[in-house]
Amino acid sequence: HPIGIYYPTAQLRSMGRLKDPSQLDPAVKLRDGHVTCSSCHDQNSQLPKKLVMQNTGSRLCFSCHNL
């Protein structure tokens, strides 16, 4: 997954494929509006791959992405 993306601009250009920043799950953190490693990973997490939440059914992915 790319990092360093300014999410608000990406969302506006996504033609509905990305959720509005106000709709993101609070577990998904943006740093100054940017997607970073810590948007999806937490070094203190006990989950596989140190994810910020379970990804069963692509839950983490669908926190930002629409299909």
C-alpha positions as MATLAB code, in Angstrom:
seq = 'HPIGIYYPTAQLRSMGRLKDPSQLDPAVKLRDGHVTCSSCHDQNSQLPKKLVMQNTGSRLCFSCHNL';
ca = [
       0.000    0.000    0.000;
       1.456    3.429   -0.865;
       2.288    5.824    1.952;
       2.795    9.567    1.987;
      -0.457   10.133    0.113;
      -2.417   13.216    1.171;
      -5.745   11.514    1.823;
      -8.134   14.470    1.315;
      -6.785   15.104   -2.191;
      -6.768   11.396   -3.030;
     -10.360   11.099   -1.812;
     -11.510   14.002   -3.986;
      -9.840   12.439   -7.037;
     -11.047    8.909   -6.296;
     -14.469    9.295   -7.907;
     -16.126    7.725   -4.859;
     -13.606    4.923   -4.340;
     -12.333    6.421   -1.072;
     -14.466    7.431    1.881;
     -14.628   10.996    3.118;
     -12.000   11.567    5.830;
     -14.776   12.242    8.356;
     -16.050    8.675    7.836;
     -12.774    6.893    8.589;
     -12.702    4.485   11.504;
     -10.950    6.216   14.437;
      -8.442    3.343   14.557;
      -7.099    4.489   11.179;
      -4.838    7.443   11.891;
      -3.785   10.019    9.330;
      -0.731   12.113   10.142;
      -1.445   15.681    9.054;
      -3.881   14.190    6.545;
      -1.327   11.756    5.113;
      -1.467    7.966    4.933;
       1.537    6.584    6.820;
       2.614    3.141    7.993;
       0.930    3.864   11.328;
      -2.388    4.451    9.546;
      -2.727    0.656    9.369;
      -0.023   -0.655   11.731;
       0.604   -0.175   15.450;
       3.854   -1.400   16.960;
       1.981   -2.284   20.168;
      -0.734   -4.306   18.429;
      -1.144   -7.981   19.252;
      -2.862   -8.609   15.900;
      -1.140  -10.297   12.966;
       1.100   -7.899   11.027;
       0.628   -5.408   13.891;
      -2.598   -4.131   12.295;
      -4.647   -1.431   14.047;
      -7.772   -3.624   13.749;
      -8.827   -7.052   12.573;
      -8.900   -7.329    8.794;
     -11.425  -10.151    8.617;
     -13.536   -9.576    5.512;
     -11.121   -6.756    4.593;
     -12.528   -4.628    7.421;
      -9.365   -2.520    7.654;
      -9.253   -1.997    3.881;
     -12.916   -0.999    3.784;
     -12.270    1.574    6.504;
     -11.047    3.822    3.675;
     -11.931    2.091    0.407;
     -15.327    1.709   -1.266;
     -15.925   -0.858   -3.975;
];
